[in-house]
Amino acid sequence: MFIRLSLIAVLASASLSAALAQGTPQQRAACRPDVAKFCKGKGEDPGVLLSCLEENKDKISEKCRKVIESN
């Protein structure tokens, strides 16, 4: 669960340099567009963003869905 939350924190904002150090480039790349599209304005809380992505699991990209399900 911690890994998933860390990943979402990383994906939330490219401006958070500390967060960018977490997660693989592939994980960030997989979900960044979906976070921007479906979770805009939700803030930076990893739990909120993960919930947002899970609530939109039928809409998010297959790549992002696989990253979320694998963690």
Contact map, one row per residue, 1 for C-alpha under 8 A:
11111000000000000000000000000000000000000000000000000000000000000000001
11111100000000000000000000000000000000000000000000000000000000000000000
11111110000000000000000000000000000000000000000000000000000000000000001
11111111000000000000000000000000000000000000000001000000000000000001001
11111111100000000000000000000000000000000000011001000000000000000000000
01111111110000000010011000000000000000000000010000000000000000000000000
00111111111000000000011000110000000000000000010000000000000000000000000
00011111111100000000000000000000000000000000011011000000000000000000000
00001111111110000010000000000000000000000001110010000000000000000000000
00000111111111010011111000010000000000000000000000000000000000000000000
00000011111111000001000000011011001000000000000000000000000000000000000
00000001111111000000000000000001001100000011010010000000000000000000000
00000000111111110000000000000000000000000001000000000000000000000000000
00000000011111111001000000000000000000000000000000000000000000000000000
00000000000011111000000000000000000000000000000000000000000000000000000
00000000010011111111000000000000000000000000000000000000000000000000000
00000000000001111111100000000000000000000000000000000000000000000000000
00000000000000011111110000000000000000000000000000000000000000000000000
00000100110000011111110000000000000000000000000000000000000000000000000
00000000011001011111111000000000000000000000000000000000000000000000000
00000000010000001111111000000000000000000000000000000000000000000000000
00000110010000000111111100000000000000000000000000000000000000000000000
00000110010000000001111110110000000000000000000000000000000000000000000
00000000000000000000011111110000000000000000000000000000000000000000000
00000000000000000000001111111000000000000000000000000000000000000000000
00000000000000000000000111111100000000000000000000000000000000000000000
00000010000000000000001111111110000000000000000000000000000000010010000
00000010011000000000001111111111000000000000000000000000000000000000000
00000000001000000000000011111111100000000000000000000000000000000000000
00000000000000000000000001111111100000000000000000000000000010110010000
00000000001000000000000000111111111000000000000000000000000010110010000
00000000001100000000000000011111111100000000000000000000000000000000000
00000000000000000000000000001111111110000000000000000000000000000000000
00000000000000000000000000000011111111100000000000001000000110010000000
00000000001100000000000000000011111111110000000010001000000000000000000
00000000000100000000000000000001111111110000000000000000000000000000000
00000000000000000000000000000000111111110000000000000000000000000000000
00000000000000000000000000000000011111110000000000011001000100000000000
00000000000000000000000000000000011111111100000010011000000000000000000
00000000000000000000000000000000001111111110000000000000000000000000000
00000000000000000000000000000000000000111110000000000000000000000000000
00000000000000000000000000000000000000111111100110000000000000000000000
00000000000100000000000000000000000000011111100110000000000000000000000
00000000100110000000000000000000000000000111110110000000000000000000000
00000000100000000000000000000000000000000111111110000000000000000000000
00001111100100000000000000000000000000000001111111000000000000000000000
00001001000000000000000000000000000000000000111111100000000000000000000
00000000000000000000000000000000000000000111111111110000000000000000000
00000001100100000000000000000000001000100111111111111000000000000000000
00011001000000000000000000000000000000000000011111111100000000000000000
00000000000000000000000000000000000000000000001111111110000000000000000
00000000000000000000000000000000000001100000000111111111000000000000000
00000000000000000000000000000000011001100000000011111111100100000000000
00000000000000000000000000000000000000000000000001111111100000000000000
00000000000000000000000000000000000000000000000000111111100000000000000
00000000000000000000000000000000000001000000000000011111111100000000000
00000000000000000000000000000000000000000000000000001111111100001000000
00000000000000000000000000000000000000000000000000000001111100000000000
00000000000000000000000000000000000000000000000000000001111110000000000
00000000000000000000000000000000010001000000000000001001111111011000000
00000000000000000000000000000110010000000000000000000000001111111000000
00000000000000000000000000000000000000000000000000000000000111111100000
00000000000000000000000000000110000000000000000000000000000011111110000
00000000000000000000000000100110010000000000000000000000000111111111000
00000000000000000000000000000000000000000000000000000000100111111111100
00000000000000000000000000000000000000000000000000000000000001111111110
00000000000000000000000000100110000000000000000000000000000000111111111
00010000000000000000000000000000000000000000000000000000000000011111111
00000000000000000000000000000000000000000000000000000000000000001111111
00000000000000000000000000000000000000000000000000000000000000000111111
10110000000000000000000000000000000000000000000000000000000000000011111
